[in-house]
Amino acid sequence: MVERIYHIGPHRYEATSIDAGLHVVATPIGNLGDITIRALNVLAAADYILCEDTRVTSRLLERYGIRNTMKPYHEHNAEKVRPAIIAALHEGKSFALVSDAGVPLVSDPGYRLVQSCIAEGLVVTGVPGASAVLTALALSGLPTDCFTFIGFLPQKSKARIDILTAFKKVPSTLIAFESPHRIIDALADVTTALGERPVAMARELTKLHEEVLRGTAAEVREILQARESVKGEICLVIAPPQDERVEISNDEISDAIDAALIEHAPSKAANLVAKALGLTKDEIYARILKLKGQSE
């Protein structure tokens, strides 16, 4: 029989029983101290814990002395194991659903399980906690009254630019996840698609090497380019469009052109920069031709 207990430091606590149903439990995004007491109780009391990666969750459980049955639930096995989970929930079992970090269902397959539970009339409840999205927003220094989370940016430059351009006129702060291996290229695409908006790059949040870089996309990109490598999980926060058009300097236009030419032919680059900055394609293309003539 599983012993329903958890520890906080030297203190031992017996978990109180929880209702049958699916409990969506937020876990720390880095610092294991950022777990709530209610989350610890649910993890100890649930019949099963559904994990994105049992190896990651086991470290959290070990930290707090929790011994419980973990079952993998991720994008590769979700369709196969979901029916058994639903059946067990109908039998009165309780499940705690966790992701590797933060709030489940944010860029993971958990939402399909929640949808199934709702369709079946099963209980679904949330245990809130740490969120990389909200933490990055709070530390960004950018407007927080309205924001839009756009998930992981696409891997390819063209797809990234297309997504960013689609959100160009949305009057809210934008928040995206990005890989450390692509962040420099992604910042170039932000400049191409959105111009010189302020951004904040939040890296390794709540961990030992937490860092938030603020400035325009081009400025943050320049800082990162000077490093041998970029490591850690990244949230990119992008300011909303300004209410009034600000005159664009020659340097800003040049930076946007330089960033666009990294990935695109002159004609395509001119089109992208013109759309991003609200200028004519002919004007930008003429500047590119002049620039190329000077470099030859």
Phi and psi in degrees as GROMACS dihedral restraints (atoms count N, CA, C in turn):
[ dihedral_restraints ]
;  ai    aj    ak    al  type     phi  dphi    fc
    3     4     5     6     1   -72.1    20    10
    4     5     6     7     1   131.4    20    10
    6     7     8     9     1   -83.8    20    10
    7     8     9    10     1   117.9    20    10
    9    10    11    12     1   -87.5    20    10
   10    11    12    13     1    78.7    20    10
   12    13    14    15     1  -135.9    20    10
   13    14    15    16     1   163.4    20    10
   15    16    17    18     1  -146.3    20    10
   16    17    18    19     1   157.5    20    10
   18    19    20    21     1  -120.0    20    10
   19    20    21    22     1   141.3    20    10
   21    22    23    24     1  -124.3    20    10
   22    23    24    25     1   106.0    20    10
   24    25    26    27     1    61.7    20    10
   25    26    27    28     1  -132.8    20    10
   27    28    29    30     1   -82.7    20    10
   28    29    30    31     1    -2.3    20    10
   30    31    32    33     1   -94.7    20    10
   31    32    33    34     1   137.4    20    10
   33    34    35    36     1  -109.0    20    10
   34    35    36    37     1   133.7    20    10
   36    37    38    39     1  -128.7    20    10
   37    38    39    40     1   139.5    20    10
   39    40    41    42     1   -88.8    20    10
   40    41    42    43     1   128.2    20    10
   42    43    44    45     1   -71.2    20    10
   43    44    45    46     1   136.5    20    10
   45    46    47    48     1   -81.3    20    10
   46    47    48    49     1   151.8    20    10
   48    49    50    51     1   -65.7    20    10
   49    50    51    52     1   152.7    20    10
   51    52    53    54     1  -122.5    20    10
   52    53    54    55     1   160.6    20    10
   54    55    56    57     1   -70.9    20    10
   55    56    57    58     1   154.9    20    10
   57    58    59    60     1   -63.7    20    10
   58    59    60    61     1   149.8    20    10
   60    61    62    63     1   133.2    20    10
   61    62    63    64     1  -175.4    20    10
   63    64    65    66     1   -98.6    20    10
   64    65    66    67     1   121.6    20    10
   66    67    68    69     1  -108.0    20    10
   67    68    69    70     1   113.0    20    10
   69    70    71    72     1   -88.2    20    10
   70    71    72    73     1   108.3    20    10
   72    73    74    75     1  -110.0    20    10
   73    74    75    76     1   121.6    20    10
   75    76    77    78     1   -76.2    20    10
   76    77    78    79     1   139.5    20    10
   78    79    80    81     1  -122.1    20    10
   79    80    81    82     1   165.3    20    10
   81    82    83    84     1   -57.6    20    10
   82    83    84    85     1   147.1    20    10
   84    85    86    87     1   -91.3    20    10
   85    86    87    88     1    -2.8    20    10
   87    88    89    90     1  -175.1    20    10
   88    89    90    91     1   -65.6    20    10
   90    91    92    93     1   -77.0    20    10
   91    92    93    94     1   116.7    20    10
   93    94    95    96     1   -66.6    20    10
   94    95    96    97     1   -10.8    20    10
   96    97    98    99     1   -74.5    20    10
   97    98    99   100     1   -12.1    20    10
   99   100   101   102     1   -88.4    20    10
  100   101   102   103     1    44.4    20    10
  102   103   104   105     1  -109.3    20    10
  103   104   105   106     1   145.3    20    10
  105   106   107   108     1   -88.5    20    10
  106   107   108   109     1   156.7    20    10
  108   109   110   111     1   -63.2    20    10
  109   110   111   112     1   -39.0    20    10
  111   112   113   114     1   -63.2    20    10
  112   113   114   115     1   -39.4    20    10
  114   115   116   117     1   -62.5    20    10
  115   116   117   118     1   -42.7    20    10
  117   118   119   120     1   -60.5    20    10
  118   119   120   121     1   -41.5    20    10
  120   121   122   123     1   -63.5    20    10
  121   122   123   124     1   -44.1    20    10
  123   124   125   126     1   -64.8    20    10
  124   125   126   127     1   -42.2    20    10
  126   127   128   129     1   -63.6    20    10
  127   128   129   130     1   -34.1    20    10
  129   130   131   132     1   -79.3    20    10
  130   131   132   133     1   -32.4    20    10
  132   133   134   135     1   -90.7    20    10
  133   134   135   136     1   -22.9    20    10
  135   136   137   138     1   -63.4    20    10
  136   137   138   139     1   152.7    20    10
  138   139   140   141     1   -68.5    20    10
  139   140   141   142     1   -36.8    20    10
  141   142   143   144     1  -144.8    20    10
  142   143   144   145     1   152.5    20    10
  144   145   146   147     1  -113.9    20    10
  145   146   147   148     1   122.8    20    10
  147   148   149   150     1   -92.1    20    10
  148   149   150   151     1   121.9    20    10
  150   151   152   153     1  -120.1    20    10
  151   152   153   154     1   142.3    20    10
  153   154   155   156     1   -65.7    20    10
  154   155   156   157     1   -42.6    20    10
  156   157   158   159     1  -144.6    20    10
  157   158   159   160     1   113.2    20    10
  159   160   161   162     1   -61.8    20    10
  160   161   162   163     1   -27.8    20    10
  162   163   164   165     1   -66.9    20    10
  163   164   165   166     1   -38.2    20    10
  165   166   167   168     1   -70.4    20    10
  166   167   168   169     1   -46.9    20    10
  168   169   170   171     1   -66.0    20    10
  169   170   171   172     1   -32.7    20    10
  171   172   173   174     1   -62.5    20    10
  172   173   174   175     1   -31.9    20    10
  174   175   176   177     1   -66.8    20    10
  175   176   177   178     1   -38.2    20    10
  177   178   179   180     1   -66.9    20    10
  178   179   180   181     1   -45.6    20    10
  180   181   182   183     1   -63.4    20    10
  181   182   183   184     1   -40.1    20    10
  183   184   185   186     1   -63.4    20    10
  184   185   186   187     1   -39.5    20    10
  186   187   188   189     1   -57.3    20    10
  187   188   189   190     1   -35.6    20    10
  189   190   191   192     1  -110.8    20    10
  190   191   192   193     1    17.2    20    10
  192   193   194   195     1    64.5    20    10
  193   194   195   196     1    32.0    20    10
  195   196   197   198     1   -98.1    20    10
  196   197   198   199     1   128.7    20    10
  198   199   200   201     1  -117.9    20    10
  199   200   201   202     1   111.5    20    10
  201   202   203   204     1  -148.6    20    10
  202   203   204   205     1   167.5    20    10
  204   205   206   207     1   -84.1    20    10
  205   206   207   208     1   118.4    20    10
  207   208   209   210     1   -99.6    20    10
  208   209   210   211     1   140.5    20    10
  210   211   212   213     1  -129.2    20    10
  211   212   213   214     1   132.9    20    10
  213   214   215   216     1   -70.8    20    10
  214   215   216   217     1   135.6    20    10
  216   217   218   219     1  -142.0    20    10
  217   218   219   220     1   106.5    20    10
  219   220   221   222     1  -148.1    20    10
  220   221   222   223     1  -179.3    20    10
  222   223   224   225     1   -61.7    20    10
  223   224   225   226     1   -24.4    20    10
  225   226   227   228     1   -84.5    20    10
  226   227   228   229     1   -22.2    20    10
  228   229   230   231     1  -123.1    20    10
  229   230   231   232     1     1.1    20    10
  231   232   233   234     1   -57.6    20    10
  232   233   234   235     1   -46.7    20    10
  234   235   236   237     1   -63.0    20    10
  235   236   237   238     1   -34.8    20    10
  237   238   239   240     1   -75.3    20    10
  238   239   240   241     1   -41.6    20    10
  240   241   242   243     1   -93.2    20    10
  241   242   243   244     1   -13.4    20    10
  243   244   245   246     1   -59.8    20    10
  244   245   246   247     1   -43.4    20    10
  246   247   248   249     1   -57.4    20    10
  247   248   249   250     1   -38.8    20    10
  249   250   251   252     1   -67.5    20    10
  250   251   252   253     1   -36.3    20    10
  252   253   254   255     1   -64.9    20    10
  253   254   255   256     1   -45.5    20    10
  255   256   257   258     1   -61.1    20    10
  256   257   258   259     1   -41.4    20    10
  258   259   260   261     1   -62.3    20    10
  259   260   261   262     1   -43.0    20    10
  261   262   263   264     1   -66.2    20    10
  262   263   264   265     1   -36.8    20    10
  264   265   266   267     1   -64.2    20    10
  265   266   267   268     1   -38.6    20    10
  267   268   269   270     1   -64.3    20    10
  268   269   270   271     1   -26.9    20    10
  270   271   272   273     1   -82.6    20    10
  271   272   273   274     1    -0.6    20    10
  273   274   275   276     1    98.2    20    10
  274   275   276   277     1    14.2    20    10
  276   277   278   279     1   -80.2    20    10
  277   278   279   280     1   160.8    20    10
  279   280   281   282     1  -118.1    20    10
  280   281   282   283     1   136.5    20    10
  282   283   284   285     1  -124.5    20    10
  283   284   285   286     1   136.5    20    10
  285   286   287   288     1  -102.8    20    10
  286   287   288   289     1   121.9    20    10
  288   289   290   291     1  -100.8    20    10
  289   290   291   292     1   122.4    20    10
  291   292   293   294     1  -129.3    20    10
  292   293   294   295     1   154.5    20    10
  294   295   296   297     1  -106.3    20    10
  295   296   297   298     1  -179.8    20    10
  297   298   299   300     1   -63.5    20    10
  298   299   300   301     1   -32.6    20    10
  300   301   302   303     1  -160.7    20    10
  301   302   303   304     1   138.6    20    10
  303   304   305   306     1    82.8    20    10
  304   305   306   307     1  -154.2    20    10
  306   307   308   309     1   -88.1    20    10
  307   308   309   310     1   124.0    20    10
  309   310   311   312     1   -58.9    20    10
  310   311   312   313     1   157.1    20    10
  312   313   314   315     1    84.9    20    10
  313   314   315   316     1   -13.3    20    10
  315   316   317   318     1   -87.0    20    10
  316   317   318   319     1   101.6    20    10
  318   319   320   321     1    62.1    20    10
  319   320   321   322     1    39.6    20    10
  321   322   323   324     1  -147.2    20    10
  322   323   324   325     1   168.4    20    10
  324   325   326   327     1   -78.8    20    10
  325   326   327   328     1     6.0    20    10
  327   328   329   330     1   -60.1    20    10
  328   329   330   331     1   -25.8    20    10
  330   331   332   333     1   -63.9    20    10
  331   332   333   334     1   -28.4    20    10
  333   334   335   336     1   -67.6    20    10
  334   335   336   337     1   -35.8    20    10
  336   337   338   339     1   -66.6    20    10
  337   338   339   340     1   -42.1    20    10
  339   340   341   342     1   -62.1    20    10
  340   341   342   343     1   -43.4    20    10
  342   343   344   345     1   -58.2    20    10
  343   344   345   346     1   -43.4    20    10
  345   346   347   348     1   -64.5    20    10
  346   347   348   349     1   -42.0    20    10
  348   349   350   351     1   -62.0    20    10
  349   350   351   352     1   -43.2    20    10
  351   352   353   354     1   -62.9    20    10
  352   353   354   355     1   -44.0    20    10
  354   355   356   357     1   -62.5    20    10
  355   356   357   358     1   -31.6    20    10
  357   358   359   360     1   -89.3    20    10
  358   359   360   361     1     0.5    20    10
  360   361   362   363     1    74.0    20    10
  361   362   363   364     1    23.2    20    10
  363   364   365   366     1   -89.6    20    10
  364   365   366   367     1   156.1    20    10
  366   367   368   369     1   -74.4    20    10
  367   368   369   370     1   131.1    20    10
  369   370   371   372     1  -128.3    20    10
  370   371   372   373     1   127.5    20    10
  372   373   374   375     1  -136.5    20    10
  373   374   375   376     1   157.0    20    10
  375   376   377   378     1  -112.5    20    10
  376   377   378   379     1   144.9    20    10
  378   379   380   381     1  -120.0    20    10
  379   380   381   382     1    93.8    20    10
  381   382   383   384     1   -70.4    20    10
  382   383   384   385     1   163.9    20    10
  384   385   386   387     1   179.9    20    10
  385   386   387   388     1  -144.8    20    10
  387   388   389   390     1   -61.7    20    10
  388   389   390   391     1   144.3    20    10
  390   391   392   393     1  -144.3    20    10
  391   392   393   394     1   122.8    20    10
  393   394   395   396     1   -63.2    20    10
  394   395   396   397     1   -37.2    20    10
  396   397   398   399     1   -61.2    20    10
  397   398   399   400     1   -51.7    20    10
  399   400   401   402     1   -71.2    20    10
  400   401   402   403     1   -35.0    20    10
  402   403   404   405     1   -65.1    20    10
  403   404   405   406     1   -44.5    20    10
  405   406   407   408     1   -62.4    20    10
  406   407   408   409     1   -42.5    20    10
  408   409   410   411     1   -61.1    20    10
  409   410   411   412     1   -44.3    20    10
  411   412   413   414     1   -63.6    20    10
  412   413   414   415     1   -33.5    20    10
  414   415   416   417     1   -90.1    20    10
  415   416   417   418     1    -7.7    20    10
  417   418   419   420     1   -72.7    20    10
  418   419   420   421     1   -29.5    20    10
  420   421   422   423     1    78.8    20    10
  421   422   423   424     1     8.4    20    10
  423   424   425   426     1  -101.9    20    10
  424   425   426   427     1   164.7    20    10
  426   427   428   429     1   -55.0    20    10
  427   428   429   430     1   135.8    20    10
  429   430   431   432     1  -113.8    20    10
  430   431   432   433     1    -2.9    20    10
  432   433   434   435     1   -71.7    20    10
  433   434   435   436     1   -24.1    20    10
  435   436   437   438     1  -149.2    20    10
  436   437   438   439     1   124.3    20    10
  438   439   440   441     1  -143.1    20    10
  439   440   441   442     1   156.8    20    10
  441   442   443   444     1  -130.0    20    10
  442   443   444   445     1   122.0    20    10
  444   445   446   447     1   -90.7    20    10
  445   446   447   448     1   123.2    20    10
  447   448   449   450     1  -110.7    20    10
  448   449   450   451     1    13.6    20    10
  450   451   452   453     1    73.4    20    10
  451   452   453   454     1  -158.1    20    10
  453   454   455   456     1   -73.5    20    10
  454   455   456   457     1   133.4    20    10
  456   457   458   459     1   -70.3    20    10
  457   458   459   460     1   148.2    20    10
  459   460   461   462     1   -60.1    20    10
  460   461   462   463     1   157.6    20    10
  462   463   464   465     1   -74.4    20    10
  463   464   465   466     1   -32.2    20    10
  465   466   467   468     1   -91.3    20    10
  466   467   468   469     1   145.0    20    10
  468   469   470   471     1   -59.6    20    10
  469   470   471   472     1   -46.9    20    10
  471   472   473   474     1   -60.4    20    10
  472   473   474   475     1   -43.0    20    10
  474   475   476   477     1   -65.9    20    10
  475   476   477   478     1   -37.8    20    10
  477   478   479   480     1   -61.7    20    10
  478   479   480   481     1   -47.1    20    10
  480   481   482   483     1   -62.9    20    10
  481   482   483   484     1   -39.6    20    10
  483   484   485   486     1   -62.0    20    10
  484   485   486   487     1   -45.0    20    10
  486   487   488   489     1   -63.5    20    10
  487   488   489   490     1   -48.1    20    10
  489   490   491   492     1   -63.0    20    10
  490   491   492   493     1   -40.3    20    10
  492   493   494   495     1   -64.0    20    10
  493   494   495   496     1   -35.9    20    10
  495   496   497   498     1   -63.4    20    10
  496   497   498   499     1   -29.4    20    10
  498   499   500   501     1   -97.9    20    10
  499   500   501   502     1     7.3    20    10
  501   502   503   504     1   -57.8    20    10
  502   503   504   505     1   -41.3    20    10
  504   505   506   507     1   -95.8    20    10
  505   506   507   508     1     1.9    20    10
  507   508   509   510     1   -69.6    20    10
  508   509   510   511     1   122.5    20    10
  510   511   512   513     1   -81.0    20    10
  511   512   513   514     1    58.3    20    10
  513   514   515   516     1  -149.1    20    10
  514   515   516   517     1   160.1    20    10
  516   517   518   519     1   -66.9    20    10
  517   518   519   520     1   138.9    20    10
  519   520   521   522     1  -104.7    20    10
  520   521   522   523     1   140.9    20    10
  522   523   524   525     1  -130.2    20    10
  523   524   525   526     1   131.0    20    10
  525   526   527   528     1  -138.1    20    10
  526   527   528   529     1   153.7    20    10
  528   529   530   531     1   -91.5    20    10
  529   530   531   532     1   145.4    20    10
  531   532   533   534     1  -148.0    20    10
  532   533   534   535     1   150.9    20    10
  534   535   536   537     1   -78.6    20    10
  535   536   537   538     1   145.0    20    10
  537   538   539   540     1   -62.4    20    10
  538   539   540   541     1   -23.5    20    10
  540   541   542   543     1   -78.2    20    10
  541   542   543   544     1   -16.5    20    10
  543   544   545   546     1  -117.5    20    10
  544   545   546   547     1    -2.7    20    10
  546   547   548   549     1   -62.0    20    10
  547   548   549   550     1   -37.0    20    10
  549   550   551   552     1   -64.5    20    10
  550   551   552   553     1   -45.1    20    10
  552   553   554   555     1   -66.6    20    10
  553   554   555   556     1   -37.6    20    10
  555   556   557   558     1   -63.6    20    10
  556   557   558   559     1   -39.8    20    10
  558   559   560   561     1   -64.7    20    10
  559   560   561   562     1   -35.7    20    10
  561   562   563   564     1   -62.5    20    10
  562   563   564   565     1   -39.6    20    10
  564   565   566   567     1   -71.0    20    10
  565   566   567   568     1   -31.0    20    10
  567   568   569   570     1   -61.9    20    10
  568   569   570   571     1   -44.4    20    10
  570   571   572   573     1   -61.5    20    10
  571   572   573   574     1   -44.2    20    10
  573   574   575   576     1   -63.5    20    10
  574   575   576   577     1   -45.1    20    10
  576   577   578   579     1   -83.2    20    10
  577   578   579   580     1   -35.2    20    10
  579   580   581   582     1  -118.9    20    10
  580   581   582   583     1    -5.2    20    10
  582   583   584   585     1    79.3    20    10
  583   584   585   586     1  -158.4    20    10
  585   586   587   588     1   -90.7    20    10
  586   587   588   589     1    58.5    20    10
  588   589   590   591     1   -77.1    20    10
  589   590   591   592     1   149.7    20    10
  591   592   593   594     1   -64.3    20    10
  592   593   594   595     1   143.6    20    10
  594   595   596   597     1  -136.7    20    10
  595   596   597   598     1   166.3    20    10
  597   598   599   600     1  -135.4    20    10
  598   599   600   601     1   127.5    20    10
  600   601   602   603     1  -105.2    20    10
  601   602   603   604     1   109.9    20    10
  603   604   605   606     1  -100.9    20    10
  604   605   606   607     1   123.1    20    10
  606   607   608   609     1  -126.0    20    10
  607   608   609   610     1   138.2    20    10
  609   610   611   612     1    55.7    20    10
  610   611   612   613     1    44.5    20    10
  612   613   614   615     1   -58.1    20    10
  613   614   615   616     1   134.7    20    10
  615   616   617   618     1    70.2    20    10
  616   617   618   619     1     0.8    20    10
  618   619   620   621     1   -98.0    20    10
  619   620   621   622     1   177.5    20    10
  621   622   623   624     1   -58.1    20    10
  622   623   624   625     1   -39.9    20    10
  624   625   626   627     1  -103.9    20    10
  625   626   627   628     1    36.0    20    10
  627   628   629   630     1   -56.0    20    10
  628   629   630   631     1   138.1    20    10
  630   631   632   633     1  -150.6    20    10
  631   632   633   634     1   139.1    20    10
  633   634   635   636     1  -128.7    20    10
  634   635   636   637     1   116.6    20    10
  636   637   638   639     1  -101.8    20    10
  637   638   639   640     1   132.8    20    10
  639   640   641   642     1  -124.7    20    10
  640   641   642   643     1   147.4    20    10
  642   643   644   645     1   150.8    20    10
  643   644   645   646     1  -166.5    20    10
  645   646   647   648     1   -73.6    20    10
  646   647   648   649     1   164.9    20    10
  648   649   650   651     1   -58.9    20    10
  649   650   651   652     1   -39.3    20    10
  651   652   653   654     1   -66.3    20    10
  652   653   654   655     1   -38.6    20    10
  654   655   656   657     1   -67.8    20    10
  655   656   657   658     1   -44.0    20    10
  657   658   659   660     1   -66.2    20    10
  658   659   660   661     1   -38.7    20    10
  660   661   662   663     1   -61.4    20    10
  661   662   663   664     1   -40.8    20    10
  663   664   665   666     1   -62.9    20    10
  664   665   666   667     1   -39.5    20    10
  666   667   668   669     1   -63.1    20    10
  667   668   669   670     1   -45.2    20    10
  669   670   671   672     1   -70.0    20    10
  670   671   672   673     1   -35.4    20    10
  672   673   674   675     1   -62.8    20    10
  673   674   675   676     1   -27.1    20    10
  675   676   677   678     1   -77.4    20    10
  676   677   678   679     1    -7.8    20    10
  678   679   680   681     1   -93.4    20    10
  679   680   681   682     1   154.4    20    10
  681   682   683   684     1   -66.9    20    10
  682   683   684   685     1   -35.4    20    10
  684   685   686   687     1  -158.8    20    10
  685   686   687   688     1   163.8    20    10
  687   688   689   690     1  -121.2    20    10
  688   689   690   691     1   131.3    20    10
  690   691   692   693     1  -127.3    20    10
  691   692   693   694     1   160.4    20    10
  693   694   695   696     1    99.3    20    10
  694   695   696   697     1   164.9    20    10
  696   697   698   699     1   -77.8    20    10
  697   698   699   700     1   140.3    20    10
  699   700   701   702     1  -126.1    20    10
  700   701   702   703     1   135.3    20    10
  702   703   704   705     1  -112.2    20    10
  703   704   705   706     1   129.2    20    10
  705   706   707   708     1  -108.6    20    10
  706   707   708   709     1   122.0    20    10
  708   709   710   711     1  -111.6    20    10
  709   710   711   712     1   129.6    20    10
  711   712   713   714     1  -123.5    20    10
  712   713   714   715     1   131.4    20    10
  714   715   716   717     1   -64.5    20    10
  715   716   717   718     1   153.2    20    10
  717   718   719   720     1   -72.4    20    10
  718   719   720   721     1   165.4    20    10
  720   721   722   723     1   -63.9    20    10
  721   722   723   724     1   146.2    20    10
  723   724   725   726     1   -76.2    20    10
  724   725   726   727     1   149.4    20    10
  726   727   728   729     1   -64.1    20    10
  727   728   729   730     1   -38.6    20    10
  729   730   731   732     1  -114.1    20    10
  730   731   732   733     1   142.9    20    10
  732   733   734   735     1   -67.3    20    10
  733   734   735   736     1   129.8    20    10
  735   736   737   738     1  -101.6    20    10
  736   737   738   739     1   136.4    20    10
  738   739   740   741     1   -60.2    20    10
  739   740   741   742     1   132.8    20    10
  741   742   743   744     1   -91.7    20    10
  742   743   744   745     1   128.2    20    10
  744   745   746   747     1   -79.5    20    10
  745   746   747   748     1   162.4    20    10
  747   748   749   750     1   -60.7    20    10
  748   749   750   751     1   -37.9    20    10
  750   751   752   753     1   -63.9    20    10
  751   752   753   754     1   -39.6    20    10
  753   754   755   756     1   -65.1    20    10
  754   755   756   757     1   -41.0    20    10
  756   757   758   759     1   -64.6    20    10
  757   758   759   760     1   -42.6    20    10
  759   760   761   762     1   -62.7    20    10
  760   761   762   763     1   -42.1    20    10
  762   763   764   765     1   -62.5    20    10
  763   764   765   766     1   -41.7    20    10
  765   766   767   768     1   -64.8    20    10
  766   767   768   769     1   -40.3    20    10
  768   769   770   771     1   -64.3    20    10
  769   770   771   772     1   -46.4    20    10
  771   772   773   774     1   -58.4    20    10
  772   773   774   775     1   -43.5    20    10
  774   775   776   777     1   -65.0    20    10
  775   776   777   778     1   -40.7    20    10
  777   778   779   780     1   -68.5    20    10
  778   779   780   781     1   -36.6    20    10
  780   781   782   783     1   -70.8    20    10
  781   782   783   784     1   -14.0    20    10
  783   784   785   786     1   -62.3    20    10
  784   785   786   787     1   -37.9    20    10
  786   787   788   789     1  -113.8    20    10
  787   788   789   790     1   -14.2    20    10
  789   790   791   792     1  -129.4    20    10
  790   791   792   793     1   155.1    20    10
  792   793   794   795     1   -67.7    20    10
  793   794   795   796     1   158.5    20    10
  795   796   797   798     1   -52.0    20    10
  796   797   798   799     1   -45.0    20    10
  798   799   800   801     1   -63.4    20    10
  799   800   801   802     1   -45.5    20    10
  801   802   803   804     1   -66.2    20    10
  802   803   804   805     1   -41.8    20    10
  804   805   806   807     1   -60.4    20    10
  805   806   807   808     1   -42.6    20    10
  807   808   809   810     1   -61.1    20    10
  808   809   810   811     1   -40.9    20    10
  810   811   812   813     1   -65.0    20    10
  811   812   813   814     1   -44.2    20    10
  813   814   815   816     1   -65.9    20    10
  814   815   816   817     1   -44.8    20    10
  816   817   818   819     1   -66.3    20    10
  817   818   819   820     1   -40.6    20    10
  819   820   821   822     1   -60.2    20    10
  820   821   822   823     1   -43.3    20    10
  822   823   824   825     1   -65.3    20    10
  823   824   825   826     1   -42.0    20    10
  825   826   827   828     1   -66.6    20    10
  826   827   828   829     1   -37.4    20    10
  828   829   830   831     1  -102.0    20    10
  829   830   831   832     1    -1.9    20    10
  831   832   833   834     1    72.4    20    10
  832   833   834   835     1    29.8    20    10
  834   835   836   837     1  -111.6    20    10
  835   836   837   838     1   174.5    20    10
  837   838   839   840     1   -85.0    20    10
  838   839   840   841     1   148.4    20    10
  840   841   842   843     1   -63.1    20    10
  841   842   843   844     1   -39.5    20    10
  843   844   845   846     1   -60.5    20    10
  844   845   846   847     1   -39.7    20    10
  846   847   848   849     1   -64.0    20    10
  847   848   849   850     1   -45.4    20    10
  849   850   851   852     1   -69.1    20    10
  850   851   852   853     1   -40.2    20    10
  852   853   854   855     1   -64.4    20    10
  853   854   855   856     1   -36.8    20    10
  855   856   857   858     1   -63.4    20    10
  856   857   858   859     1   -38.8    20    10
  858   859   860   861     1   -66.4    20    10
  859   860   861   862     1   -38.4    20    10
  861   862   863   864     1   -64.5    20    10
  862   863   864   865     1   -44.5    20    10
  864   865   866   867     1   -62.3    20    10
  865   866   867   868     1   -40.2    20    10
  867   868   869   870     1   -63.5    20    10
  868   869   870   871     1   -42.0    20    10
  870   871   872   873     1   -62.8    20    10
  871   872   873   874     1   -43.8    20    10
  873   874   875   876     1   -65.7    20    10
  874   875   876   877     1   -37.3    20    10
  876   877   878   879     1   -64.7    20    10
  877   878   879   880     1   -34.3    20    10
  879   880   881   882     1   -72.6    20    10
  880   881   882   883     1   -28.7    20    10
  882   883   884   885     1   -85.9    20    10
  883   884   885   886     1   -11.3    20    10
